[in-house]
Amino acid sequence: MTELEDVALKSDRSCRLVAIRSLLQKFSPITFGVLKFIFQHLVRVAENSRVNNMDSKNIAICWWPTLLPFEFSDMTRFECMRPHMEEIVQAMIDQYPFLFLNKDEVLMV
């Protein structure tokens, strides 16, 4: 099982957020900076959801395959993992300050 799968399958939301944060800290500074920039933009898009109809859930549905490339051996595995991958991307948007700015406070969304 990959680290991403391990994070995705955590049932407790708080544990998942801490695991995502820990995984992000393992990236090189350049990779982390690029992800931070991308998610900062996605946060701004979500903040304007009244105008563009793209809340964090819709963004996650559209962007998880690009942001979390994952090889699936069959459609059953894809359908099993898809909701978890969407939740990770949505959490990375909703919890941007905690994950990317090292704020200790988790926002309830």
C-alpha positions as CSV (number, residue, x, y, z in Angstrom):
1,M,0.0,0.0,0.0
2,T,1.4,3.4,-0.9
3,E,1.5,6.4,1.5
4,L,-1.3,8.0,-0.5
5,E,-3.5,5.0,-0.2
6,D,-2.8,4.9,3.6
7,V,-3.8,8.5,3.9
8,A,-6.9,8.1,1.7
9,L,-8.2,5.2,3.7
10,K,-8.0,6.8,7.1
11,S,-11.5,7.0,8.4
12,D,-10.9,9.7,11.1
13,R,-10.9,13.1,9.4
14,S,-8.4,14.6,11.9
15,C,-6.0,11.7,11.5
16,R,-6.3,12.1,7.7
17,L,-5.5,15.8,7.9
18,V,-2.4,15.2,10.1
19,A,-1.3,12.4,7.7
20,I,-1.8,14.8,4.7
21,R,0.3,17.4,6.4
22,S,3.0,14.9,7.3
23,L,3.1,13.7,3.6
24,L,3.3,17.3,2.3
25,Q,6.3,17.9,4.6
26,K,8.2,15.1,2.9
27,F,8.1,16.9,-0.4
28,S,11.1,19.0,-1.6
29,P,10.7,22.7,-1.0
30,I,10.2,23.3,-4.7
31,T,7.4,20.7,-5.0
32,F,5.8,21.9,-1.8
33,G,5.9,25.5,-3.1
34,V,4.3,24.6,-6.4
35,L,1.5,22.7,-4.6
36,K,1.0,25.6,-2.2
37,F,0.7,28.0,-5.2
38,I,-1.8,25.7,-6.9
39,F,-3.9,25.2,-3.9
40,Q,-3.8,28.9,-3.0
41,H,-5.4,29.5,-6.4
42,L,-8.0,26.8,-5.9
43,V,-8.9,28.3,-2.5
44,R,-9.5,31.6,-4.3
45,V,-11.7,29.9,-6.9
46,A,-13.7,28.2,-4.1
47,E,-14.1,31.5,-2.3
48,N,-15.9,32.8,-5.4
49,S,-18.2,29.8,-5.7
50,R,-21.3,32.0,-5.6
51,V,-20.2,33.5,-8.9
52,N,-18.5,30.5,-10.6
53,N,-20.4,27.5,-9.0
54,M,-17.1,25.9,-8.2
55,D,-17.0,25.1,-4.5
56,S,-14.3,22.9,-3.0
57,K,-16.2,19.7,-3.7
58,N,-16.7,20.5,-7.4
59,I,-13.0,21.5,-7.7
60,A,-12.0,18.3,-6.1
61,I,-14.1,16.2,-8.5
62,C,-12.5,17.9,-11.5
63,W,-8.9,18.1,-10.3
64,W,-8.1,15.0,-8.2
65,P,-7.0,12.9,-11.2
66,T,-4.4,15.6,-12.2
67,L,-3.3,16.4,-8.6
68,L,-3.2,12.8,-7.3
69,P,-2.2,10.6,-10.3
70,F,-2.9,7.1,-9.2
71,E,-2.7,3.9,-11.2
72,F,-5.8,1.7,-11.0
73,S,-5.6,-1.9,-12.1
74,D,-9.4,-2.2,-12.6
75,M,-12.6,-0.2,-12.4
76,T,-13.6,-1.7,-9.1
77,R,-10.5,-0.4,-7.5
78,F,-11.0,3.0,-9.2
79,E,-14.6,3.3,-7.9
80,C,-13.4,2.3,-4.4
81,M,-10.6,4.9,-4.3
82,R,-12.2,7.7,-6.2
83,P,-14.3,9.2,-3.3
84,H,-11.2,9.1,-1.0
85,M,-9.1,10.9,-3.5
86,E,-11.8,13.6,-4.0
87,E,-11.9,14.0,-0.2
88,I,-8.2,14.5,0.0
89,V,-8.2,17.3,-2.6
90,Q,-11.3,18.9,-1.0
91,A,-9.6,18.8,2.4
92,M,-6.4,20.3,0.9
93,I,-8.6,23.2,-0.3
94,D,-10.8,23.6,2.8
95,Q,-7.8,23.2,5.2
96,Y,-5.3,25.2,3.3
97,P,-4.1,27.2,6.3
98,F,-3.5,24.1,8.4
99,L,-1.8,22.1,5.6
100,F,0.2,24.8,3.8
101,L,0.7,27.7,6.3
102,N,1.3,25.5,9.4
103,K,-1.6,27.1,11.3
104,D,-2.5,24.8,14.2
105,E,-6.2,25.6,14.0
106,V,-8.3,23.3,11.7
107,L,-11.3,25.0,10.2
108,M,-14.6,23.2,10.4
109,V,-16.2,23.1,7.0
